[in-house]
Amino acid sequence: MEYKQVTLPADKSIALVAHDNKKQDLLAWCEKHRETLATHKLYATGTTGTIIEKNTALPITKLISGPLGGDQQVGSLITEGKVDFLIFFWDPFEPLPHDPDVKALLRIAAVWNIPVACNQVSADFMVASPLFNGTVSRSIPDYESYMRSRAKS
């Protein structure tokens, strides 16, 4: 696979996802960083987005619930270049029926080289970074080049 450089904008699109046992943790984190988050575009899976929006008044584009395909929607937005950052408070102690979707989402985030925070401390470190509100260069798969090479085969 060939790669190309793209720039993450200063105003990022951030996906917020939390398992049931972590929703209150993510809400508390969003309340703590409300002013910073307000300058970015926010997406969230259904229930998580509803809870955060109701309690923080942050505008959130809500997707469907994670177990119903919301995790896959977030993954799709990542591949389309519409999500730049993933904050996913997942519960490592709770087996979930949609665990393959969760693994697929984390895989897509790694493939497309986006920052991922999986708990409060990692999310705190990321928003405290000077890179969070600035532009950042990153390598992503060059899908157009890949398709051109496949067409020649």
C-alpha positions in Angstrom: 0.0 0.0 0.0 1.2 3.4 -0.9 0.6 6.3 1.5 0.1 10.0 1.1 0.3 13.0 3.4 -2.7 14.9 4.5 -3.2 17.6 7.1 -5.5 17.3 10.0 -7.2 20.7 10.4 -7.0 22.9 13.5 -10.8 22.5 13.8 -11.1 18.7 14.0 -14.0 16.4 13.6 -14.2 14.2 16.7 -16.1 11.0 17.3 -17.2 10.3 20.8 -18.1 6.7 21.7 -18.6 5.0 25.1 -19.7 1.6 26.2 -22.6 1.6 28.7 -20.4 1.3 31.8 -18.2 4.2 30.5 -20.9 6.7 29.4 -20.8 8.7 32.7 -17.0 8.8 32.5 -17.1 10.2 29.0 -19.8 12.7 30.0 -17.6 13.9 32.9 -14.7 14.2 30.5 -16.8 16.2 28.0 -18.0 18.5 30.8 -14.4 19.1 31.9 -13.3 20.0 28.3 -16.5 21.6 27.2 -14.9 24.9 26.0 -12.3 23.1 24.0 -14.7 20.6 22.5 -17.1 23.4 21.5 -14.6 24.6 18.8 -14.6 21.2 17.0 -17.3 19.3 15.1 -18.6 16.4 17.2 -20.1 13.1 16.2 -21.3 10.4 18.6 -23.1 7.1 18.6 -26.8 7.4 19.5 -27.2 7.0 23.3 -23.8 8.5 24.1 -24.5 11.5 21.9 -27.9 12.1 23.4 -26.5 12.0 27.0 -23.6 14.3 26.2 -25.7 16.8 24.2 -28.4 16.9 26.9 -26.0 17.5 29.7 -23.4 19.8 28.1 -25.4 21.6 25.3 -22.6 20.8 22.9 -23.9 20.3 19.4 -23.4 16.7 18.3 -24.2 14.9 15.1 -25.7 11.7 16.5 -25.3 8.4 14.7 -27.2 5.3 15.5 -26.5 3.3 18.6 -23.2 1.3 18.6 -24.7 -2.2 18.8 -27.1 -1.3 15.9 -24.2 -0.2 13.6 -23.1 3.1 15.0 -19.5 1.9 15.5 -19.5 1.0 11.8 -20.9 4.4 10.9 -18.0 6.0 12.8 -15.6 3.7 10.9 -17.1 4.7 7.6 -16.7 8.4 8.5 -13.1 7.8 9.3 -12.4 6.1 5.9 -14.2 9.0 4.2 -11.9 11.5 5.9 -14.9 13.0 7.9 -13.6 12.1 11.4 -10.1 13.1 12.4 -10.0 11.9 16.0 -11.7 9.1 18.0 -12.4 9.3 21.7 -13.7 5.8 22.6 -14.1 5.0 26.3 -14.5 1.2 26.0 -15.0 -1.2 28.8 -12.3 -3.9 28.9 -14.2 -5.9 31.5 -17.6 -6.2 29.7 -18.0 -8.7 26.9 -20.2 -7.2 24.3 -22.3 -8.8 21.5 -20.9 -6.3 19.0 -17.3 -6.8 20.0 -16.3 -7.5 16.3 -17.7 -4.1 15.4 -15.6 -2.5 18.2 -12.4 -4.3 16.9 -13.2 -3.2 13.4 -13.6 0.4 14.5 -10.2 0.4 16.3 -8.6 -1.3 13.2 -10.0 1.3 10.9 -8.7 4.1 13.2 -5.2 2.5 13.1 -5.3 2.0 9.3 -6.3 5.6 8.7 -3.8 6.8 11.2 -6.1 8.9 13.4 -5.5 9.7 17.1 -7.4 7.4 19.5 -8.0 7.9 23.2 -9.5 5.0 25.1 -9.8 6.4 28.6 -9.9 9.7 30.5 -6.1 10.0 31.0 -5.2 9.4 27.4 -7.9 11.8 26.3 -6.6 14.4 28.7 -3.1 14.0 27.4 -4.4 14.5 23.8 -6.4 17.6 24.4 -3.5 19.1 26.4 -1.2 18.6 23.5 -0.4 21.7 21.4 -1.2 19.5 18.4 -4.9 19.2 19.4 -5.9 22.7 18.3 -3.3 23.0 15.5 -2.8 21.5 12.1 -1.0 18.1 12.0 0.4 16.2 9.0 -0.3 12.5 8.9 0.1 9.6 6.5 -2.9 7.8 5.2 -3.5 5.0 2.7 -3.4 6.4 -0.9 -6.6 4.7 -2.0 -6.7 6.4 -5.5 -3.1 5.1 -6.2 -4.2 1.6 -4.9 -7.2 1.6 -7.3 -5.1 2.7 -10.3 -2.7 -0.1 -9.7 -5.5 -2.6 -9.3 -7.1 -1.4 -12.5 -3.8 -2.2 -14.4 -3.7 -5.7 -13.0 
